[in-house]
């Protein structure tokens, strides 16, 4: 399927309302619905039964797994991963008899973040860059960059590297990713990568993983 100046793939069962903006190389799979007005970036993948509302904005390189709805008022930045059946919302106090479309609570999922399978993100929060929301977690408040949050309600249980590995402090006080070797520095609730800016893409995006996650040494939990 094409739009003026753009090329993307849409399965014949997908419903693409016009006008909308879908970037080059994006794939829209079975039974998806992209509403008029939606903006989807380049090289994204929308799995089976994904819904994208008309005022939703999705960046480049986003991967949305099966059965996810991205509602009005949601901003998904580049390289975000939304796991199967993850739930996003846009009204904090919904009632069937009251129309609150003029008072949607915006949700922002920042660059490189992961939202695990069946996790729920209550609207009005910001999930920080490269944060990791564990499967089944319920997020009710903002999540810092690189934070690992789990549970109901979600609480921070660690820090995750850009490559998706739990970080622990080394004797020099820095934290290192066991896969990439990137160094991270923590000051209070702020974690920063010393080897790559948080807003920069990885040097080799979509590169094959070097090692299986479970083959790496299990980090000791050092959180208070």
Secondary structure per residue as TSV (DSSP state, phi and psi in degrees):
chain	resnum	aa	ss	phi	psi
A	1	X	-	360.0	147.7
A	2	X	E	-130.5	154.2
A	3	X	E	-122.6	164.1
A	4	X	T	-52.6	116.7
A	5	X	T	78.3	4.5
A	6	X	E	-133.5	153.9
A	7	X	E	-136.1	127.3
A	8	X	-	-146.9	165.6
A	9	X	E	-103.4	134.8
A	10	X	E	-133.8	125.7
A	11	X	-	-61.5	147.0
A	12	X	T	-56.4	-25.3
A	13	X	T	-82.3	-10.0
A	14	X	-	-75.1	147.4
A	15	X	E	-109.2	113.3
A	16	X	E	-113.1	105.1
A	17	X	-	-80.8	142.8
A	18	X	S	-109.4	146.8
A	19	X	S	-87.6	146.1
A	20	X	-	-146.4	171.8
A	21	X	E	-124.9	112.3
A	22	X	E	-123.0	126.6
A	23	X	-	-77.4	165.4
A	24	X	T	-58.2	138.8
A	25	X	T	78.3	0.3
A	26	X	-	-75.0	146.3
A	27	X	E	-120.2	127.1
A	28	X	E	-116.5	111.1
A	29	X	-	-93.6	-165.8
A	30	X	T	-52.3	133.4
A	31	X	T	62.0	22.0
A	32	X	-	-77.7	157.7
A	33	X	E	-134.0	115.3
A	34	X	E	-107.5	117.3
A	35	X	-	-79.3	156.6
A	36	X	T	-59.0	134.8
A	37	X	T	97.1	-15.5
A	38	X	-	-66.3	149.9
A	39	X	E	-124.3	120.3
A	40	X	E	-125.5	132.2
A	41	X	-	-79.2	-165.1
A	42	X	T	-81.8	151.5
A	43	X	T	55.5	35.5
A	44	X	-	-91.7	161.1
A	45	X	E	-129.8	122.6
A	46	X	E	-109.2	111.1
A	47	X	-	-72.1	-175.5
A	48	X	T	-58.4	136.5
A	49	X	T	64.8	39.9
A	50	X	-	-94.2	138.0
A	51	X	E	-115.6	134.1
A	52	X	E	-125.5	119.2
A	53	X	-	-76.9	168.8
A	54	X	T	-67.0	-30.3
A	55	X	T	-104.2	8.6
A	56	X	-	-73.3	147.2
A	57	X	E	-126.7	126.1
A	58	X	E	-123.4	128.8
A	59	X	-	-78.7	-164.5
A	60	X	T	-82.1	149.8
A	61	X	T	67.2	21.3
A	62	X	-	-83.4	138.8
A	63	X	E	-118.6	115.6
A	64	X	E	-113.9	116.7
A	65	X	-	-81.3	178.9
A	66	X	T	-56.7	144.5
A	67	X	T	66.5	40.3
A	68	X	-	-114.6	135.5
A	69	X	E	-112.3	126.2
A	70	X	E	-106.2	104.0
A	71	X	-	-87.5	169.4
A	72	X	T	-52.8	141.8
A	73	X	T	87.8	6.0
A	74	X	E	-104.4	131.1
A	75	X	E	-116.0	120.0
A	76	X	E	-113.9	114.6
A	77	X	-	-79.8	-178.0
A	78	X	T	-59.9	146.6
A	79	X	T	62.1	26.6
A	80	X	-	-82.2	146.5
A	81	X	E	-117.0	122.0
A	82	X	E	-110.8	113.8
A	83	X	-	-72.6	169.6
A	84	X	T	-55.6	130.3
A	85	X	T	60.7	22.1
A	86	X	-	-62.2	147.1
A	87	X	E	-116.7	124.1
A	88	X	E	-112.0	148.6
A	89	X	-	-131.4	168.9
A	90	X	S	-142.8	4.4
A	91	X	-	-133.2	126.5
A	92	X	T	-76.9	-27.9
A	93	X	T	-134.6	65.8
A	94	X	-	-68.7	140.7
A	95	X	B	-136.4	137.0
A	96	X	T	-62.2	-29.9
A	97	X	T	-91.3	-0.5
A	98	X	B	-124.0	125.5
A	99	X	-	-87.8	111.0
A	100	X	-	-111.7	24.6
A	101	X	G	-63.2	-22.8
A	102	X	G	-80.7	-5.2
A	103	X	G	-132.3	48.2
A	104	X	-	-71.3	145.0
A	105	X	-	-96.9	115.4
A	106	X	-	-70.8	144.1
A	107	X	E	-121.1	134.4
A	108	X	E	-124.3	124.7
A	109	X	E	-113.1	112.5
A	110	X	-	-85.6	170.7
A	111	X	T	-46.9	132.1
A	112	X	T	74.7	3.0
A	113	X	-	-72.3	155.5
A	114	X	E	-119.9	131.9
A	115	X	E	-115.1	115.1
A	116	X	-	-70.7	169.2
A	117	X	T	-57.1	133.6
A	118	X	T	64.7	10.9
A	119	X	-	-73.0	153.2
A	120	X	E	-120.4	131.1
A	121	X	E	-111.2	108.5
A	122	X	-	-70.4	135.9
A	123	X	T	-62.7	160.3
A	124	X	T	90.1	5.0
A	125	X	-	-108.6	162.5
A	126	X	E	-117.1	126.7
A	127	X	E	-98.0	121.6
A	128	X	-	-69.3	169.4
A	129	X	T	-59.9	128.5
A	130	X	T	62.6	17.9
A	131	X	-	-68.5	162.1
A	132	X	E	-133.9	114.0
A	133	X	E	-97.1	116.2
A	134	X	-	-65.2	157.5
A	135	X	T	-57.0	132.8
A	136	X	T	78.0	0.4
A	137	X	-	-69.5	156.3
A	138	X	E	-120.0	108.6
A	139	X	E	-89.7	120.3
A	140	X	-	-118.2	-2.8
A	141	X	S	-149.8	168.9
A	142	X	-	-56.9	147.4
A	143	X	B	-117.3	126.0
A	144	X	-	-67.0	162.0
A	145	X	T	-53.1	137.7
A	146	X	T	68.3	1.4
A	147	X	E	-73.3	141.9
A	148	X	E	-100.5	120.2
A	149	X	E	-123.2	140.4
A	150	X	E	-142.5	162.6
A	151	X	T	94.8	179.7
A	152	X	B	-131.6	110.1
A	153	X	T	-69.8	161.7
A	154	X	T	-67.6	137.0
A	155	X	E	-130.8	150.6
A	156	X	E	-69.7	127.3
A	157	X	E	-120.9	5.3
A	158	X	E	167.1	-166.1
A	159	X	E	-132.0	145.4
A	160	X	B	-121.0	143.9
A	161	X	-	-78.6	170.3
A	162	X	T	-61.1	-25.3
A	163	X	T	-92.1	5.4
A	164	X	S	83.5	35.5
A	165	X	-	-121.4	142.8
A	166	X	B	-68.6	136.2
A	167	X	-	-100.8	139.4
A	168	X	-	-133.8	154.9
A	169	X	B	-74.8	136.7
A	170	X	-	-90.0	171.7
A	171	X	T	-56.5	-28.5
A	172	X	T	-80.8	3.6
A	173	X	S	88.8	-11.9
A	174	X	-	-88.8	162.9
A	175	X	E	-112.7	142.1
A	176	X	E	-127.1	140.2
A	177	X	-	-76.6	126.2
A	178	X	T	-69.5	-17.0
A	179	X	T	-92.5	-49.0
A	180	X	T	-93.9	-24.0
A	181	X	-	82.2	-1.3
A	182	X	-	-60.4	143.4
A	183	X	E	-98.9	141.2
A	184	X	E	-127.8	142.8
A	185	X	E	-118.8	133.8
A	186	X	E	-112.2	129.5
A	187	X	E	-129.1	101.7
A	188	X	T	64.8	-124.3
A	189	X	T	-99.0	20.8
A	190	X	E	-116.1	123.0
A	191	X	E	-117.4	134.6
A	192	X	E	-132.5	143.5
A	193	X	E	-84.3	130.0
A	194	X	S	-85.1	-12.0
A	195	X	S	-110.9	-8.5
A	196	X	S	-158.1	129.8
A	197	X	-	-61.4	143.6
A	198	X	T	-60.5	-27.7
A	199	X	T	-94.5	1.8
A	200	X	S	-92.7	144.4
A	201	X	-	-72.5	160.2
A	202	X	-	-62.6	149.0
A	203	X	T	-58.5	-32.7
A	204	X	T	-128.0	76.6
A	205	X	T	-61.7	143.2
A	206	X	T	62.9	23.3
A	207	X	-	-70.3	150.6
A	208	X	-	-66.5	140.4
A	209	X	-	-61.8	144.4
A	210	X	S	-78.5	-34.2
A	211	X	S	-145.0	152.2
A	212	X	-	-67.7	139.6
A	213	X	G	-55.5	-44.8
A	214	X	G	-73.3	-11.1
A	215	X	G	-84.0	-11.1
A	216	X	S	-83.6	151.8
A	217	X	-	-58.3	136.5
A	218	X	-	-71.9	125.2
A	219	X	-	-72.0	146.9
A	220	X	-	-77.7	141.1
A	221	X	-	-78.0	115.0
A	222	X	-	-110.0	8.5
A	223	X	-	-73.5	147.2
A	224	X	-	-75.8	360.0
